[in-house]
Amino acid sequence: MLGRKINIFEKLLLPVGVGLTFFGLYLIILAQKSDTLTGWLKLAAVFTWMVLLFVVIVAATTEDMKEELGLIQREHVTEIKIMREMVYDQLQELKLLRQELVRHKK
């Protein structure tokens, strides 16, 4: 299968994601303890926190897919080069066969 190494983005993504999760939970707990915030502000805080986590996950998934497609593209380029060489070899063989047929007809 395709060999793929973990890049710096993926190495940083896990601690950042975990940090954002705990920081978001901490802020939500502080918002719940505060008497000045209404229920709507608490809901907005939770929703914003969830959207932030979703964006981080989507960014990681997109980066991973981009790398996988790059690996597949490189493999396809090498396969196309090999196929071109094969077609060129077959064309040369056909030319030689035609020359032989022309010689035998004479």
Protein Blocks (a to p, Z undefined) as FASTA:
>chain_A
ZZddddfklmmmmmmmmmmmmmmmmmmmmmmmpmkbcfklmmmmmmmmmmmmmmmmmmmm
mmmmmmmmmmmmmmmmmmmmmmmmmmmmmmmmmmmmmmmmmmmmZZ
